[in-house]
Amino acid sequence: MTTGGPLSIVAGIRMNTTLTTKKTILVVEDDGDIRAALTTMLEALGFAHASFASAKEALAALKGLKIDLALLDIMMPEMNGYELLKEIKKVPELKELPVIMVTAKDQDSEILEGYQFGADYYITKPFTVKQLEYGLKIFLS
């Protein structure tokens, strides 16, 4: 584990570790700019995070992480957000993990599909820090 101020790099994962009592948010988003925006917003709101560019990377690292909530993109290569959500829910200690889908999919049928896979909430792109904060507060306050 390499540390440098409030950020640490663990197995290539950039994590905010300023306070160990912070809630940790799993961020899985293949678009680097959106992932950076999400993690910057989370840090500004006082959350720690573990961010990944793919669902497969996230799944490989989940066992060693204590996660309080997940933010998942839907449209990703190799494994989409719905498939990742299904895999997360198979892990006994993550079965009750709140999951927010962060996606450009905004049609009613697409949103309902996410709820059928087990999503707890939706934030559509583009989003604001206030929308993100509201979604997080629903599950973490």
Secondary structure, 3 states (H helix, E strand, C coil): CEEECCEEEECCEEEECCCCCCCEEEEECCCHHHHHHHHHHHHHCCCEEEEECCHHHHHHHHHHCCCCEEEECCCCCCCCHHHHHHHHHHCHHHCCCCEEEEECCCCHHHHHHHHHHCCCEEEECCCCHHHHHHHHHHHHC
